[in-house]
Amino acid sequence: MHSITSQYLARFRRLDDGVGGADSDGAPALLPVTGAQRRFVLVRAMDPAGRPDLVPMFFSFPRGTVDLARLAAAARRLAVLHPVLRARPEVLRGTPVLRLGPPEVPVTRVSRVPGEDAAAALRRVLRDWAPQGAPLRLFLAADGLDGTKGPDGPGGPGGQDGPGAEGPREVLAVVLEHTACDGQSLNRIVEELGAAYAAGRAADGPSPADAAAELDAYREAVLLQLAAEDRAGSPAAMAYWGDRLRAVGERAPSANGPQSPAQDGLPSGSAERRVPAPETGTSFPQLLDACRAAAEVLYGKGHVVPLGYPWGGRPPGAAPVLGCFLNTVVFPTATGTGPVTPEETAGAWWDDLDHAGTPFDAVVHAARAAGSGWRGGLDGLLTVDDARRRPPLRLGGVTGREIHIDGRAVRGPFAVSVTQGPELRLRMVWDRAVHSDGAAEAAFAALTGALGSPAAAVG
């Protein structure tokens, strides 16, 4: 029996042959997608409005720092070099692909309407994202005149401004569709965007030979990834995931129902807590158990909640190209079924990692073949980042301060992000159409309590 990945590759090659395989310059018109990209392309295709999953990064600068023309030239140089930044996802005859397009990167100054600060203006822009267009877009919004109210001031969700943040500010949003990036790509985008900006508007862009070499490297990396995913979709792996996820159900009902209309009118809520990092660090199984504690508050006892987390990297032998390669691994989070020891969680997690390369759509197929009614929706998400690996965004010699803008629409019922560094930063966001603020705040308190931390600061 052929794996889902091998069937995908066969369909892609037929499509590729059908369009002639190349554009007028000899470059391939279509590119195959990884298993991670397949997931995001199909989610987008099934969304009634065709909305993609977006990955925004927000940086606060002193007002007047950002030269938009210079920034546009820098961003275009990135798109010329990196194929995934000029490729548009689409589904042709049921087959997800990337179609190469021109290296266009919209860079827009956002006008605020009366009553908006930068956070509200940028939330509006992301809500109105046009599905057809460039996968990388940049937006600049001026914040409050006094510098005290906005996305990173006392009046905004980011908390208190740090030293030297006085005075008018502006917020730059660097936004990518998830098909174009994963966590490993974001650091490189920040670093290269800053370097291209420093080079100035008149600097030479990548040569045609450099762009062609990067395109070859990208296509080779994707093909190597698909070969690895084909091997990871073996009958033994499918049997493993079928047994592992047989009890997972489709979208567990919230224990306390959705939020009544919130006073701020925003579709999501959030909570955050910073705590000293333990000397021995915080293991991933500990984080999974903390998410289990949160899920029990949100969904009650007796459920097996699908919790997803990104895992993986570029395949051996592949160049470190920009793209979306990290698979989403599913952890079946059983609530209220009796005490689970840290050793049991760690053992199950290590077993999962032995099969973590099986692409997400194959894992869903395995679960359904084993009798689960689950169709692939995730009730929770967990992401972990290391603050020490993220380079700062420097524009014109000024270092931007990365901030959060909460209150945006979220794809899943709840998501936990953990940033490790000198301190442990715990954040949780939730969809108010699924969970009430009260239930979510109690769930976050359970999560922080499971990690030995006090209850949350709520935003």
Secondary structure, 3 states (H helix, E strand, C coil): CCCHHHHHHHHHHHHHHHCCCCCCCCCCCEECCCHHHHHHHHHHHHCCCCCCCEEEEEEEEECCCCCHHHHHHHHHHHHHHCHHHCEEEEEECCEEEEEECCCCCCEEEECCCCCCCHHHHHHHHHHCCCCCCCCEEEEEEECCCCCCCCCCCCCCCCCCCCCCCCCCEEEEEEEEEHHHCCHHHHHHHHHHHHHHHHHCCCCCCCCHHHHHHHHHHHHHHHHHHHHHHHHHCCHHHHHHHHHHHCCCCCCCCCCCCCCCCCCCCCCEEEEEEEEECCCCCCCHHHHHHHHHHHHHHHHCCCCEEEEEEEECCCCCCCCCCCCCCCEEEEEEEECCCCCCCHHHHHHHHHHHHCCCCCCHHHHHHHHHHCCCCCCCCCCEEEEEEEHHHCCCCEECCEECEEECCCCCCCCCCEEEEEEECCEEEEEEEEECCCCCHHHHHHHHHHHHHHCCCCCCEEC
